[in-house]
Every structure is written in structure tokens, then in C-alpha cells.
Amino acid sequence: MALDSIRGHKFRSGLTILGIVVGIITAVVVASILTGMRQSIVSIVEEFGTNNIYVFHLSMGGGAQNRDERNRKPLTDSDADAVMSQSTMLDDIAIINPGIGNFGPSFDDNMKYEGRNYRWANVDGVSTNYDRIVNLSIREGRWLTEADNLQRRKVLVIGVDAREALFPNPDESPVGKVIRMNGDTWEIVGVVEKRKSGFFGENEEDRKAFMPYRTSRKVAPLRDFLLMIVQGKNGKLSDAVSEIEGILRQRREVKYGQPNDFDVKTADAFIAQFDGIIGGVGIAAIAISMLGLLVGGIGVMNIMLVSVTERTKEIGIRKAIGATRGAIVFQFLLEAMTLTAIGGIIGVVVAVGISNLVMLLVPSLPATVEFWMIGVSLAVSVGVGLIFGVLPARKASRLDPIECLRYE
């Protein structure tokens, strides 16, 4: 009966469920994109290492630093040595002098080779165990050696973006080539393999250039920042974090009850921080989709009230031959829920199509439609019909059968 009523008023029913369709499309498409982005972040973190702990004197993961934070003294090599020697929960520790060309004019990181320039390099000075701790692979050549570090050699391992910009011919190996950077000559000894995972198809290592840590201290003496990547023992990550905080608080003379004047983050903390960012986007998307569902629900209630008026005589006949109030309520509630369920199905089908189209046209934009999204969308659409169908159904059930039979 519900389907016959909808088929009898196809155009009117289509307009009625339009708000439901729009709301479901918005919710599913946005949820699929946010879920895909989160999976990309999780993949990146897992590829770098789930047991890694990141220690820096400034807050990591975005957000502007206040003046007190910017005035914090950087971590030192001796801090890293103390953490490694005093902690029992660590396997290894890498030290990084990050972005030595990004702060001030003390180091010019513009790379030049035979008339070709690469201006987007992000140059880091790293210890020789960096590649093992962050699971970095080499495509061509070799990684930095301890001899490179001790002798402060001017050698580089570059990312794939720098390789493509300076050596566009794939048959030409950059290994052994000499480029100019910061007014000096540098030998390229290796090229980093592109990571399997990435955010929008990109990874920060694609535009990186790595030099030995001691070399970075020599060529950029004013850049005294130090980032530690600590590899904790399996199953001991929280204990390792506590040990690191205790050691650094003592060394930096942080008083009891005062907050840390450094930042310690794990892979889970970065994921949680990202979840907090996308949570705001998700709330906005839910608000927009709820507006569409509200409009659709009002439309359903309106059309069902019209339907009750149009079918007054039918209701009277049903009640006259024994239909109870509950049967009438069930009839109209089922009709409203069928109407919104159809809207939900159409919305899910269109949303899945849009998500697949997005992934086809923009492969770097992750969009993953999961079964829980489909289930929740259909349940919500049916729920809207249930909620907004109550008033028309109650109105129909309370009609007097004698008055209904007399109605024209």
C-alpha cells in the first residue's frame, strides 16, 4: 500500500525526498573523504614507525607558538646522549637538525645543476641511523655513513622531487654528480625511495635533502635546533615517554608542577591531533546534512498530512470494517518510512558514485566509502520518516469513521 501510494504520486514524492537525498549525499561524501584522509595519515605514521617518539623544544603538529614557547632553549646533543644512556626503555635515537634553510638567510638551500634549479628543498642534517629508525629506503646510491658525519663531508641524499627537477632524464643517475648549494659544491650520494603512503599523494620526504648532522652544524652554525626521534621498545612506549620526560625535566630544571618546556609526541598522539582537526570539519558536515534531513523531514510530514486529507474516506472505510488505531498508525508510519528509505537509498547510491568519481579524477584525494556509512545513512533516513510521520499517522488514527464515510 505504501509503495502504491508513492507510485501514484511520483513527482510529488520525488520533490518530498529531495532534502533527504541531499542530506545523505553530503554526509556520506564528506565522511568518505575524511575517513580516507585519516587512513592516509595512519598509513604514513605506521610506515615511519609506530614505536617512534618525537621530542622537540617547540610544540609539534601545528598551531602558533606563543612568545614564551618561542623563547625556549633548544635541545642539545648532550640531552640526546643523556636520554639514550639513562633510559632503559629505548632501542635507538636519531638526532635531526630540521629545515636548516627555512629560518633566516644563514643557509641558501637553492640547488643548482647545469642551469636547472630546485628551490623547494627542505634540507635536514641527520644522524646516520635516521634511515633505520624511520624505515627509509634508498632508490639509488647509498645512505649517509658515519665517516661522512665524522669528517663533515658535503654530501647529500636527495628526495624524488629534487631528483626529477635537477635530473629530469630518468636514465641519468644523479649519484656522484656535484651540485651547487649555499655557494659551495655538494656531492649527491643517494636518492630516497618514494614512500608508499602519502597525504594527497605527497610526502614531505619527496622534497627533502639530507646531509650529515655534523656537516649541518658546520655550514649553518646559527641553526641550533635539534629534534630527537626515539625508538622505544615494543610494548614499552608509555614507559619510554615517561622516562624521557623525567630525564629532560631534570636536565632543563623544570620545577615540580610546572608544564614541560618541550614537547613529546608519539604516533598515536599525532593521529589523535589529526582526529581533532577533522572532527570540526565532520561536525560542520553533519550540521549541513542535518539541515537537509530536516527540510526533507518537514516535506515528508507535510505530504503525509496532505495524504491523510486526501484519503479520509479510505481511512473511514478501513476503520468501519475493523481497522484499529494501531493499524492506521502503522500504515501511515510505514508509508513515511518507505518514502524516506527510498530517499536514503538514492542518496547513498549517488554518494558512492560521487566518491568513486572523486577518486578517479583526483587519485591523490583519498575517499573511502565504508559499510558503516551506508548502514548509518539508511538508518537515519528511515528514522526521519519515523519521527516526522508520527503526527500525520496520529491524526489519521483519530479520525471518526462516521465523519470519514460522509467526507467528500
C-alpha positions in Angstrom: 0.0 0.0 0.0 2.9 2.4 0.9 4.6 1.7 -2.5 1.3 2.1 -4.4 0.8 5.4 -2.8 4.3 6.6 -3.7 4.0 5.3 -7.3 0.7 7.1 -7.6 2.4 10.5 -6.9 5.9 10.0 -8.4 6.7 13.7 -9.0 5.3 14.8 -5.6 7.2 12.0 -3.8 10.4 12.9 -5.6 10.3 16.5 -4.5 9.4 15.4 -1.0 12.5 13.2 -0.6 14.9 15.7 -2.3 16.0 17.1 1.1 16.7 13.5 2.3 18.8 12.8 -0.8 20.9 15.9 -0.4 21.5 15.4 3.3 22.6 11.8 2.8 24.9 12.7 -0.1 26.5 15.4 1.9 27.1 13.2 4.9 28.4 10.2 3.0 30.7 12.1 0.6 32.3 14.1 3.4 32.6 11.1 5.7 34.2 9.1 2.9 36.8 11.8 2.2 37.6 12.4 5.9 37.9 8.6 6.5 40.2 8.3 3.5 42.3 11.2 4.8 42.6 9.6 8.2 43.6 6.2 6.7 46.3 8.1 4.8 47.6 9.7 8.0 47.6 6.3 9.8 49.4 4.7 6.9 52.1 7.4 6.9 52.6 7.1 10.7 52.8 3.3 10.5 55.3 3.5 7.7 57.5 5.8 9.7 57.3 3.5 12.8 54.6 3.1 15.5 57.2 2.9 18.2 58.8 6.2 17.5 58.7 9.1 20.0 59.3 12.6 18.7 60.9 15.1 21.1 61.3 18.9 20.3 61.6 22.0 22.3 58.6 23.6 20.4 55.1 22.2 20.1 54.7 19.8 17.1 51.8 19.2 14.8 50.6 22.7 14.0 49.4 25.7 16.0 51.1 29.0 16.6 53.6 29.2 19.4 53.3 32.0 22.0 56.3 34.2 23.0 57.2 32.1 26.0 57.4 29.0 23.8 59.5 30.6 21.1 61.9 31.7 23.9 62.5 28.1 25.0 66.1 26.9 24.7 66.6 24.2 22.1 67.5 20.7 23.0 71.2 19.8 22.7 73.4 16.8 21.7 74.1 16.2 25.4 70.3 15.9 26.0 70.1 13.2 23.4 73.1 11.4 24.9 71.5 11.6 28.4 68.2 10.2 27.2 69.9 7.3 25.4 72.2 6.5 28.4 69.8 6.9 31.2 66.6 5.3 29.8 66.1 1.6 29.8 63.1 1.6 27.5 64.8 2.7 24.3 66.3 0.8 21.4 67.9 3.8 19.5 67.7 7.5 19.0 68.2 9.7 15.9 69.0 13.4 16.0 67.9 15.8 13.4 68.8 19.4 12.6 65.5 20.2 10.8 65.0 22.7 8.0 68.3 24.4 8.2 67.4 26.6 5.2 63.9 27.6 6.3 64.8 30.0 9.1 66.8 33.1 8.2 69.3 33.8 5.5 72.2 31.9 7.1 71.8 28.9 4.6 70.7 29.1 1.0 69.1 25.8 0.1 68.6 26.6 -3.6 70.1 23.7 -5.5 71.6 24.2 -9.0 72.9 21.8 -11.6 73.7 22.7 -15.2 71.3 25.6 -15.4 68.5 23.8 -13.6 67.3 25.0 -10.2 65.4 23.4 -7.4 64.2 26.0 -4.9 61.8 23.9 -2.8 64.3 21.7 -1.0 63.8 21.2 2.8 67.3 20.4 4.0 67.8 18.4 7.2 71.0 17.4 9.0 70.5 13.9 10.3 72.4 11.2 12.2 73.4 8.1 10.2 70.8 5.9 11.9 67.9 8.1 10.8 67.1 5.8 7.9 66.7 2.8 10.1 64.5 4.5 12.7 62.1 6.0 10.2 62.2 3.0 7.8 63.6 5.0 4.9 64.6 3.2 1.7 67.2 4.2 -0.9 66.3 4.1 -4.6 69.8 4.9 -6.0 73.2 5.1 -4.5 73.7 4.9 -0.7 72.7 6.4 2.6 75.0 8.6 4.7 77.8 6.9 6.6 79.4 7.6 9.9 82.6 8.6 8.0 80.5 11.3 6.2 79.3 12.5 9.6 82.7 12.5 11.4 84.5 14.1 8.6 81.7 16.6 7.9 81.6 15.8 4.3 79.5 17.9 1.9 77.4 15.0 0.6 73.6 14.8 0.1 70.9 12.2 -0.2 68.0 13.9 -2.1 64.3 13.2 -2.5 62.5 12.3 -5.6 61.3 15.8 -6.3 64.8 17.2 -6.3 65.9 14.3 -8.5 63.2 15.0 -11.1 63.9 18.7 -11.1 67.7 18.5 -11.4 68.0 15.3 -13.4 64.8 15.0 -15.5 66.3 12.3 -17.6 65.4 9.0 -15.8 68.4 7.3 -17.4 70.8 9.8 -16.0 71.9 8.8 -12.5 72.4 11.7 -10.1 74.8 9.6 -7.9 78.3 11.0 -8.0 77.1 14.3 -9.5 78.2 17.6 -8.0 75.6 20.4 -7.5 75.9 23.9 -6.0 74.1 24.9 -2.9 74.8 27.7 -0.4 77.7 28.9 -2.5 79.5 25.6 -2.3 79.7 22.3 -4.1 77.9 19.2 -2.8 78.1 15.6 -4.0 74.9 13.6 -4.3 75.5 10.1 -2.9 71.9 8.7 -2.9 68.2 9.2 -3.8 65.4 8.4 -1.4 62.8 5.9 -2.5 59.3 7.4 -2.6 57.1 6.3 0.3 54.2 4.0 -0.5 51.8 6.1 1.6 51.3 9.8 1.3 48.8 12.6 2.1 47.1 13.7 -1.2 49.8 11.6 -3.0 52.6 13.7 -1.4 55.1 13.0 1.3 57.4 15.5 3.0 60.4 13.3 2.2 59.8 13.8 -1.6 61.3 17.3 -1.4 63.8 16.6 1.4 67.6 16.7 1.1 69.6 15.0 3.9 73.2 15.9 4.9 75.3 14.5 7.8 74.3 16.0 11.1 77.8 17.4 11.9 78.0 18.9 8.4 74.8 20.8 9.1 76.2 22.2 12.3 79.3 23.4 10.4 77.6 25.0 7.4 74.7 26.5 9.4 76.1 27.3 12.9 73.2 29.6 13.8 70.6 26.9 13.2 70.9 25.1 16.6 67.5 23.4 16.7 67.6 19.7 17.5 64.7 17.2 17.0 65.0 13.7 18.6 63.3 10.6 17.2 63.5 8.0 19.8 62.7 4.4 19.1 61.0 2.8 22.1 61.0 -0.9 22.9 58.0 -2.9 21.8 55.2 -2.7 24.4 57.1 -0.1 26.4 56.1 3.1 24.6 54.3 4.8 27.5 57.1 3.9 29.9 59.6 5.3 27.5 57.7 8.6 27.2 57.6 8.9 31.0 61.3 8.2 31.2 62.2 10.8 28.5 60.0 13.4 30.2 61.6 12.7 33.6 65.2 12.9 32.2 64.6 16.1 30.3 62.7 17.8 33.1 65.6 17.2 35.4 68.2 18.4 32.8 66.2 21.5 31.9 65.4 22.2 35.6 61.6 22.2 35.2 60.1 22.5 38.7 57.5 20.2 40.1 54.0 21.2 39.0 55.2 23.2 36.1 54.4 22.1 32.5 57.1 20.7 30.2 59.2 23.3 28.3 59.5 20.8 25.5 57.1 18.6 23.5 57.0 14.8 23.4 54.6 13.1 20.9 54.0 9.5 19.8 52.4 8.3 16.6 49.1 7.9 18.4 49.3 11.5 19.6 49.7 12.7 16.0 46.7 10.7 14.9 44.6 12.0 17.8 45.7 15.5 16.9 44.6 15.0 13.3 41.3 13.5 14.6 40.7 16.7 16.5 41.2 18.8 13.3 38.9 16.7 11.1 36.4 16.5 13.9 35.5 20.2 13.3 35.0 19.5 9.6 32.9 16.5 10.4 30.7 18.5 12.7 30.2 21.1 10.1 29.3 18.4 7.5 26.9 16.8 9.9 25.2 20.2 10.5 24.8 20.7 6.8 23.4 17.2 6.3 21.1 17.6 9.2 19.7 20.7 7.7 18.9 18.8 4.5 17.4 16.0 6.5 15.3 18.5 8.5 14.0 20.0 5.3 13.3 16.6 3.9 11.5 15.5 7.1 9.3 18.6 7.1 8.5 17.8 3.5 7.6 14.3 4.4 5.3 15.4 7.3 3.6 18.0 5.0 3.0 15.5 2.2 1.7 12.9 4.7 -0.7 15.4 6.2 -2.0 16.1 2.6 -2.2 12.4 2.1 -4.3 11.9 5.2 -6.7 14.6 4.0 -6.9 13.1 0.5 -7.6 9.6 1.9 -10.1 10.5 4.6 -12.8 8.3 3.1 -10.4 5.3 2.7 -9.4 5.7 6.4 -13.1 5.7 7.3 -13.8 2.5 5.3 -10.8 0.7 6.9 -11.9 1.7 10.4 -15.6 0.8 9.7 -14.6 -2.8 8.8 -12.4 -3.2 11.9 -9.1 -1.5 11.5 -7.7 -0.4 14.8 -6.0 2.9 15.6 -2.7 1.0 15.8 -3.2 -0.4 12.3 -3.9 3.1 10.9 -0.8 4.5 12.7 1.3 1.6 11.4 0.0 2.1 7.8 1.0 5.8 7.6 4.2 5.4 9.6 5.3 2.7 7.2 4.4 4.9 4.2 6.5 7.8 5.6 9.5 5.5 6.4 9.3 3.9 3.0 9.4 7.3 1.4 12.4 8.4 3.3 14.1 5.0 2.9 13.9 5.4 -0.9 15.5 8.8 -0.5 18.2 7.3 1.6 18.9 4.6 -0.9 19.1 7.1 -3.8 21.4 9.4 -1.7 23.7 6.5 -0.8 23.9 5.4 -4.5 24.7 8.9 -5.7 27.2 9.5 -2.9 29.1 6.3 -3.7 29.2 7.4 -7.3 30.5 10.8 -6.4 33.2 9.3 -4.1 34.4 7.0 -6.8 34.4 9.8 -9.3 36.5 11.9 -7.0 39.0 9.1 -6.6 39.0 8.6 -10.4 39.5 12.3 -11.3 41.8 13.2 -8.3 43.6 10.0 -7.3 45.6 11.8 -4.7 42.4 12.7 -2.8 41.5 9.7 -0.6 37.8 8.9 -0.4 36.7 5.6 1.2 33.1 4.5 1.5 32.7 2.0 4.3 29.7 -0.2 5.1 29.0 1.6 8.4 28.4 4.8 6.5 25.8 3.1 4.3 24.1 1.5 7.3 24.0 4.7 9.3 22.7 6.7 6.4 19.9 4.2 5.7 19.0 4.0 9.4 18.9 7.8 9.7 16.8 8.2 6.6 14.3 5.6 8.0 14.4 7.4 11.4 13.5 10.7 9.8 10.4 9.1 8.3 9.5 7.6 11.7 9.9 10.9 13.5 8.1 13.1 11.0 5.5 10.6 10.2 4.2 10.3 13.8 2.0 13.5 13.6 0.2 12.6 10.3 -0.2 8.9 11.5 -1.8 10.0 14.8 -4.1 12.4 13.0 -5.3 9.7 10.7 -5.9 7.2 13.5 -8.1 9.7 15.4 -10.5 10.4 12.6 -14.1 9.5 13.3 -15.2 6.7 10.9 -18.7 8.1 10.5 -17.4 11.5 9.6 -14.9 9.9 7.2 -17.5 8.0 5.4 -19.5 11.2 5.0 -16.4 13.1 3.7 -16.3 14.3 0.1 
